[in-house]
Amino acid sequence: MFDIGPTELIIILAIVILVFGPGRLARAMGEIGKGIRSFRDSLSSEEKSDSVSDANVTPK
């Protein structure tokens, strides 16, 4: 469907750098990284809380 090669990716990256500038682009990538890390942490803490709540259930 989408056949994007390396040349097209380089052109897209150049346009993004021209539009946002290298400073804003670096900050945006940092914020995206923090968001991904926060998402992963919330998933892992949810899994831990599920396993703890399962351990506290007594069978009948």
MDTraj code that builds the backbone (N, CA, C; nanometers):
import mdtraj as md
import numpy as np

residues = "MET PHE ASP ILE GLY PRO THR GLU LEU ILE ILE ILE LEU ALA ILE VAL ILE LEU VAL PHE GLY PRO GLY ARG LEU ALA ARG ALA MET GLY GLU ILE GLY LYS GLY ILE ARG SER PHE ARG ASP SER LEU SER SER GLU GLU LYS SER ASP SER VAL SER ASP ALA ASN VAL THR PRO LYS".split()
xyz = np.array([
    [0.0835, -0.1185, 0.0000],
    [0.0000, 0.0000, 0.0000],
    [0.0881, 0.1250, 0.0000],
    [0.1664, 0.1418, 0.1074],
    [0.2595, 0.2541, 0.1127],
    [0.3985, 0.1989, 0.0888],
    [0.4570, 0.2356, -0.0218],
    [0.5906, 0.1888, -0.0543],
    [0.6854, 0.3072, -0.0430],
    [0.7275, 0.3353, 0.0818],
    [0.8166, 0.4482, 0.1075],
    [0.9582, 0.3941, 0.1177],
    [1.0434, 0.4430, 0.0315],
    [1.1825, 0.4008, 0.0302],
    [1.2698, 0.4960, 0.1105],
    [1.3992, 0.4692, 0.1136],
    [1.4909, 0.5536, 0.1901],
    [1.4970, 0.6974, 0.1382],
    [1.4857, 0.7152, 0.0083],
    [1.4902, 0.8507, -0.0478],
    [1.3718, 0.9331, -0.0003],
    [1.2541, 0.8729, -0.0004],
    [1.1351, 0.9446, 0.0452],
    [1.1440, 0.9776, 0.1938],
    [1.1989, 0.8839, 0.2736],
    [1.2144, 0.9102, 0.4168],
    [1.3101, 1.0265, 0.4421],
    [1.4175, 1.0343, 0.3652],
    [1.5128, 1.1447, 0.3803],
    [1.4466, 1.2771, 0.3438],
    [1.3675, 1.2778, 0.2382],
    [1.2973, 1.4003, 0.1982],
    [1.1979, 1.4427, 0.3058],
    [1.1226, 1.3473, 0.3607],
    [1.0261, 1.3787, 0.4667],
    [1.0983, 1.4321, 0.5891],
    [1.2100, 1.3703, 0.6272],
    [1.2880, 1.4160, 0.7421],
    [1.3409, 1.5572, 0.7194],
    [1.3884, 1.5874, 0.5993],
    [1.4381, 1.7217, 0.5689],
    [1.3265, 1.8247, 0.5795],
    [1.2080, 1.7915, 0.5322],
    [1.0945, 1.8846, 0.5413],
    [1.0563, 1.9075, 0.6867],
    [1.0547, 1.8007, 0.7665],
    [1.0205, 1.8143, 0.9087],
    [1.1224, 1.9024, 0.9795],
    [1.2504, 1.8843, 0.9501],
    [1.3540, 1.9672, 1.0130],
    [1.3396, 2.1128, 0.9702],
    [1.3069, 2.1367, 0.8444],
    [1.2880, 2.2743, 0.7982],
    [1.1670, 2.3398, 0.8646],
    [1.0609, 2.2643, 0.8834],
    [0.9392, 2.3210, 0.9414],
    [0.9569, 2.3462, 1.0908],
    [1.0066, 2.2470, 1.1638],
    [1.0142, 2.2590, 1.3092],
    [1.1462, 2.3157, 1.3578],
    [1.2519, 2.2948, 1.2870],
    [1.3834, 2.3370, 1.3325],
    [1.4434, 2.2298, 1.4213],
    [1.5752, 2.2250, 1.4274],
    [1.6397, 2.1173, 1.5036],
    [1.6138, 2.1243, 1.6537],
    [1.6000, 2.2440, 1.7099],
    [1.5769, 2.2572, 1.8540],
    [1.4413, 2.2044, 1.8962],
    [1.3381, 2.2482, 1.8264],
    [1.2030, 2.2029, 1.8596],
    [1.1852, 2.0555, 1.8297],
    [1.2524, 2.0072, 1.7259],
    [1.2429, 1.8659, 1.6908],
    [1.3053, 1.7795, 1.8005],
    [1.4187, 1.8220, 1.8546],
    [1.4837, 1.7468, 1.9621],
    [1.3967, 1.7440, 2.0869],
    [1.3361, 1.8585, 2.1207],
    [1.2460, 1.8618, 2.2371],
    [1.1251, 1.7729, 2.2153],
    [1.0707, 1.7756, 2.0946],
    [0.9536, 1.6926, 2.0642],
    [0.9883, 1.5446, 2.0763],
    [1.1041, 1.5047, 2.0273],
    [1.1446, 1.3644, 2.0390],
    [1.1645, 1.3257, 2.1852],
    [1.2184, 1.4179, 2.2652],
    [1.2337, 1.3910, 2.4083],
    [1.0995, 1.3721, 2.4765],
    [1.0027, 1.4558, 2.4416],
    [0.8691, 1.4434, 2.4998],
    [0.8010, 1.3145, 2.4554],
    [0.8215, 1.2765, 2.3315],
    [0.7642, 1.1497, 2.2836],
    [0.8264, 1.0331, 2.3600],
    [0.9562, 1.0390, 2.3823],
    [1.0235, 0.9341, 2.4591],
    [0.9722, 0.9257, 2.6014],
    [0.9509, 1.0410, 2.6657],
    [0.8962, 1.0419, 2.8015],
    [0.7553, 0.9841, 2.8039],
    [0.6767, 1.0164, 2.7029],
    [0.5406, 0.9631, 2.6954],
    [0.5393, 0.8122, 2.6789],
    [0.6275, 0.7614, 2.5938],
    [0.6361, 0.6163, 2.5740],
    [0.6815, 0.5483, 2.7024],
    [0.7791, 0.6068, 2.7708],
    [0.8282, 0.5498, 2.8960],
    [0.7184, 0.5485, 3.0016],
    [0.6425, 0.6571, 3.0096],
    [0.5321, 0.6639, 3.1049],
    [0.4259, 0.5593, 3.0733],
    [0.3963, 0.5410, 2.9457],
    [0.2982, 0.4408, 2.9040],
    [0.3444, 0.3010, 2.9429],
    [0.4713, 0.2702, 2.9179],
    [0.5244, 0.1382, 2.9541],
    [0.5215, 0.1178, 3.1050],
    [0.5585, 0.2220, 3.1816],
    [0.5560, 0.2110, 3.3269],
    [0.4147, 0.1857, 3.3778],
    [0.3171, 0.2534, 3.3199],
    [0.1793, 0.2333, 3.3647],
    [0.1308, 0.0931, 3.3301],
    [0.1725, 0.0400, 3.2153],
    [0.1347, -0.0971, 3.1808],
    [0.1975, -0.1975, 3.2763],
    [0.3241, -0.1782, 3.3086],
    [0.3906, -0.2734, 3.3976],
    [0.3359, -0.2629, 3.5391],
    [0.3019, -0.1435, 3.5857],
    [0.2448, -0.1306, 3.7196],
    [0.1044, -0.1895, 3.7239],
    [0.0308, -0.1805, 3.6140],
    [-0.1024, -0.2406, 3.6079],
    [-0.0920, -0.3924, 3.6135],
    [0.0059, -0.4491, 3.5443],
    [0.0258, -0.5938, 3.5479],
    [0.0646, -0.6388, 3.6879],
    [0.1482, -0.5610, 3.7562],
    [0.1880, -0.5957, 3.8923],
    [0.0688, -0.5903, 3.9864],
    [-0.0158, -0.4884, 3.9723],
    [-0.1318, -0.4775, 4.0606],
    [-0.2314, -0.5889, 4.0325],
    [-0.2430, -0.6325, 3.9073],
    [-0.3308, -0.7448, 3.8748],
    [-0.2804, -0.8732, 3.9392],
    [-0.1504, -0.8957, 3.9358],
    [-0.0967, -1.0185, 3.9941],
    [-0.1080, -1.0157, 4.1460],
    [-0.0950, -0.8985, 4.2074],
    [-0.1095, -0.8866, 4.3521],
    [-0.2541, -0.9105, 4.3914],
    [-0.3489, -0.8543, 4.3181],
    [-0.4896, -0.8736, 4.3516],
    [-0.5316, -1.0180, 4.3277],
    [-0.4743, -1.0858, 4.2294],
    [-0.5043, -1.2265, 4.2061],
    [-0.4503, -1.3130, 4.3193],
    [-0.3385, -1.2754, 4.3763],
    [-0.2790, -1.3525, 4.4846],
    [-0.3608, -1.3393, 4.6126],
    [-0.4309, -1.2285, 4.6314],
    [-0.5086, -1.2056, 4.7522],
    [-0.6456, -1.2723, 4.7487],
    [-0.6863, -1.3258, 4.6362],
    [-0.8165, -1.3907, 4.6240],
    [-0.8052, -1.5325, 4.6767],
    [-0.8953, -1.5675, 4.7692],
    [-0.8941, -1.7031, 4.8235],
    [-0.9977, -1.7877, 4.7511],
    [-0.9614, -1.9068, 4.7102],
    [-1.0581, -1.9927, 4.6410],
    [-1.1628, -2.0462, 4.7378],
    [-1.2815, -2.0737, 4.6870],
    [-1.3908, -2.1245, 4.7717],
    [-1.3942, -2.2748, 4.7705],
])
top = md.Topology()
chain = top.add_chain()
for i, resn in enumerate(residues, 1):
    res = top.add_residue(resn, chain, resSeq=i)
    for name in ("N", "CA", "C"):
        top.add_atom(name, md.element.get_by_symbol(name[0]), res)
traj = md.Trajectory(xyz[None], top)
